[in-house]
Amino acid sequence: MRVLALRRSLLMYESLKNLIEEMWPNGHDQFCTVISMLKQLEELKDMINLMILDSYGLEDKSNSILESKTLLRLMKYMPPPSKDYTTGLTAHTE
């Protein structure tokens, strides 16, 4: 199971690396840094998921669960102007 998931992620990173080389023949350091970070985050995600599955007694189902892919989206939000800490959403009550 882990070998299959590792193989899939390596293929994904290889295709990203090939895209970088095609788009930027001289390299693109920031993009490569993001890819390295994504690899580490994916390993951390897998460890956390395994711990959660183990705590629920789902070790036998961990193969199929961990093989499923999730979307990791990077967002950059600017901080609010200083001392402008208004609440975006208020608490919901029925």
C-alpha positions as CSV (number, residue, x, y, z in Angstrom):
1,M,0.0,0.0,0.0
2,R,2.6,2.5,1.1
3,V,4.7,1.6,-1.9
4,L,1.8,2.3,-4.3
5,A,1.0,5.6,-2.7
6,L,4.7,6.6,-2.7
7,R,5.0,5.6,-6.4
8,R,2.0,7.7,-7.3
9,S,3.3,10.8,-5.4
10,L,6.8,10.4,-6.9
11,L,5.2,10.3,-10.4
12,M,3.3,13.4,-9.6
13,Y,6.4,15.2,-8.4
14,E,8.4,14.0,-11.4
15,S,5.7,15.4,-13.7
16,L,5.9,18.7,-11.9
17,K,9.6,18.7,-12.1
18,N,9.4,18.0,-15.9
19,L,6.9,20.9,-16.2
20,I,9.3,23.3,-14.4
21,E,12.1,22.2,-16.7
22,E,10.0,22.8,-19.7
23,M,8.6,26.2,-18.6
24,W,11.8,27.5,-17.1
25,P,14.9,25.9,-18.6
26,N,17.1,27.8,-16.2
27,G,15.1,26.7,-13.2
28,H,12.6,28.3,-10.9
29,D,13.9,28.2,-7.3
30,Q,10.6,29.4,-5.6
31,F,8.6,26.7,-7.4
32,C,11.1,24.0,-6.5
33,T,10.9,25.1,-2.9
34,V,7.1,24.8,-2.9
35,I,7.4,21.3,-4.4
36,S,9.9,20.3,-1.7
37,M,7.5,21.6,1.0
38,L,4.6,19.8,-0.6
39,K,6.5,16.5,-0.3
40,Q,7.1,17.0,3.4
41,L,3.5,18.1,4.0
42,E,2.3,15.0,2.2
43,E,4.5,12.7,4.4
44,L,3.2,14.5,7.5
45,K,-0.4,14.2,6.3
46,D,0.1,10.4,5.9
47,M,1.6,10.1,9.4
48,I,-1.3,12.0,10.9
49,N,-3.9,10.0,9.0
50,L,-2.3,6.8,10.1
51,M,-2.4,7.9,13.7
52,I,-6.1,8.9,13.4
53,L,-7.0,5.6,11.7
54,D,-5.1,3.6,14.3
55,S,-6.9,5.4,17.1
56,Y,-10.3,4.4,15.6
57,G,-9.1,0.8,15.1
58,L,-9.2,1.1,11.3
59,E,-5.7,-0.2,10.6
60,D,-7.1,-2.8,8.2
61,K,-8.9,-0.1,6.1
62,S,-5.9,2.3,6.1
63,N,-4.7,1.1,2.6
64,S,-7.8,2.1,0.8
65,I,-8.3,5.3,2.8
66,L,-4.7,6.5,2.3
67,E,-4.7,5.7,-1.4
68,S,-7.4,8.3,-2.0
69,K,-6.1,11.7,-3.0
70,T,-7.0,15.0,-1.5
71,L,-6.5,18.4,-2.8
72,L,-3.9,20.6,-1.2
73,R,-4.5,24.2,-2.0
74,L,-2.0,27.0,-1.1
75,M,-3.6,30.3,-0.4
76,K,-2.0,33.6,0.5
77,Y,-4.1,36.0,2.6
78,M,-2.8,39.4,3.4
79,P,-3.0,40.4,7.1
80,P,-5.6,42.9,8.0
81,P,-4.5,46.5,8.5
82,S,-3.2,47.1,12.0
83,K,-5.8,47.1,14.7
84,D,-8.6,46.3,12.3
85,Y,-9.7,43.0,13.8
86,T,-13.4,42.9,12.9
87,T,-15.2,39.6,12.9
88,G,-15.9,38.3,9.4
89,L,-18.8,36.0,10.4
90,T,-20.8,36.2,13.5
91,A,-21.8,33.2,15.5
92,H,-24.8,31.3,14.2
93,T,-27.7,30.5,16.5
94,E,-31.0,28.7,15.6
